[in-house]
Amino acid sequence: MQWQLVVALVVGIPIILFPVAYVWYLNISGMYAAIREARERRAVRETKAKPNKELLPEEEYEMALSKAMKEYPWH
């Protein structure tokens, strides 16, 4: 291979792959956010549906975690 072709590949491949990786990142982070919100809604719905039920430690942890996630701006 000539050196010009190698230089063109080294420069061109990142230019092509960076937008692809960025779009994949946006898609995956959007799916993650949708799944997280659905889990929070389900937890709230289950808690509201059974108000007299005593919470298990895992449920208390999940409720405290979702409350803390809503209070802090970095989520």
C-alpha positions in Angstrom: 0.0 0.0 0.0 1.1 3.5 -0.7 1.6 5.8 2.2 -1.0 8.3 0.9 -3.7 5.6 1.0 -2.7 4.7 4.6 -2.9 8.3 5.7 -6.3 8.7 4.0 -7.6 5.7 5.8 -6.3 6.8 9.2 -7.9 10.2 8.7 -11.1 9.1 7.0 -12.2 6.2 9.2 -12.6 8.3 12.4 -14.4 11.0 10.5 -16.9 8.4 9.3 -17.2 6.4 12.5 -17.6 9.3 15.0 -21.1 10.3 13.8 -22.2 6.7 13.8 -21.0 6.1 17.3 -22.7 9.4 18.5 -26.0 8.3 17.0 -25.7 4.9 18.6 -25.0 6.6 21.9 -28.1 8.8 21.6 -30.3 5.8 20.8 -29.0 3.6 23.6 -29.2 6.4 26.2 -32.8 7.1 25.1 -33.7 3.5 25.5 -32.1 3.4 28.9 -34.0 6.5 30.0 -37.3 5.1 28.7 -36.7 1.8 30.6 -35.8 3.6 33.8 -38.9 5.8 33.6 -41.1 2.8 33.0 -39.6 1.0 36.0 -40.2 4.0 38.2 -43.8 4.3 37.0 -44.4 0.6 37.6 -43.0 0.9 41.2 -45.2 3.9 41.9 -48.2 2.2 40.5 -47.6 -1.0 42.5 -47.1 1.0 45.7 -50.3 3.0 45.2 -52.2 -0.2 44.4 -51.3 -1.8 47.7 -51.2 0.9 50.3 -51.7 -1.4 53.3 -48.9 -3.7 52.3 -45.7 -3.5 54.3 -42.8 -2.8 52.1 -39.9 -5.2 51.7 -36.4 -3.8 52.2 -35.8 -3.9 48.4 -38.9 -1.9 47.7 -37.9 0.7 50.3 -34.5 1.0 48.7 -36.1 1.4 45.2 -38.4 4.1 46.4 -35.6 6.0 48.2 -33.4 5.6 45.1 -36.0 7.0 42.7 -36.8 9.9 45.1 -33.1 10.7 45.3 -32.7 10.5 41.5 -35.5 13.0 41.1 -33.9 15.5 43.6 -30.4 15.6 41.9 -30.0 17.3 38.5 -27.4 15.0 37.0 -29.6 12.0 36.2 
